Amino acid sequence: MSIMLKNTINGLDKILFDEIPKGSVILVTGAEGTLKSGLVFSMMTNYIAAHDEHGLYVTLEQNVESHLRNMNSLGIKEEGGLHIFDYRDMRLEWMDSELDLIKTTEEVIDSYKEKYNNLTLFALDSLNALYSISENGNMRNKIYNFFSHLRDEDLTSFLIMESAQSRISGQFSQFHQIEHFLADGTIELGMIEGKGGVKRYIQILKMRATKHAMEKHQLTINDNGINILGPIY
Amino acid sequence: MKTSVENVADLCEFSEDNCKKFVDRIIKTNREVFMMSSLLEKQMCGYDLIKEIFSRCDVFLSQGTVYPVLYTLEGEGLLHAEYSKGDMRSKKYSLTLSGRKVAEKDVEDFAKALEQVSLLLKR
């Protein structure tokens, strides 16, 4: 079974030739300002708007209001079936307690799944934030179990990960290596400087069981939202 | 060999543990009813609710199971949330008019359902 995501972004079919298998876990990586959150949120809202399904977007980096402000400034509108969860209240009220945020995120997913049995899409913004707040002990196992949990729940998942620093230094951190091995797909977003100035790009580095383009394609944003244009050579 | 008195004590202890296990499961599965029941009495934040249910029922509802329920009930218009005056650390939830009606009905129906289940088991 596949999830019909190809039509959620204008031009996505230029780089994705098949639909992605349901329950895939996809990393969306890139430097800051490369539209990682915007791309994922846009795909999810457009998918939910066209299907009688629910989605869950968990944000650790911002609260719901600032995330929505940010998305609105990109021309991306909120969609009723897409639930946004932030940890602000929990973290403020439980300041003195140590929260296992990976386990808590799994519980949050289960709670929404209990409420909406047609919850099919999940996003975490971001894995970096999750690591920075979580205890490092046994993180490899925790991440492995977290990925397994997402697959068991049959959620097509987007895990956002800022990767600029590790790419610049030429090596991924140990956690980043694990995610790349475990994920079914990796979408990289970035910026490239050419004759016409700086351009944003999108490139699918890996997508299991799905035919896709290998080239970098230009990514733009206008009043109609996010668009994928032709390849950048 | 244990004496029969010790065996009975073991059995009672097991029975208590077993009973606690069922209560635990019932409350966790139906936490929405217990949370709304607590909110019938006063407005509370997520932290207060977890503490209240723990002290009343001896069951710890984890944060990841409580806050999503608060947010979805708020989204459905059954709860109203506001930050306490001078304390932006805790968001207090109270039942809206429709939330109060739903809560009262759910608590009543839930109690009836438990009675029915109990009768069914005694047959």
Interface residues (C-beta under 8 A of the other chain):
Chain A: H83 F85 D89 M90 L92 E93 W94 M95 L99 K103 T104 T105 E106 E107 V108 D110 S111 Y112 K115
Chain B: C45 G46 Y47 S62 Q63 G64 T65 Y67 P68 V69 Y71 T72 G75 M88 R89 S90 K91
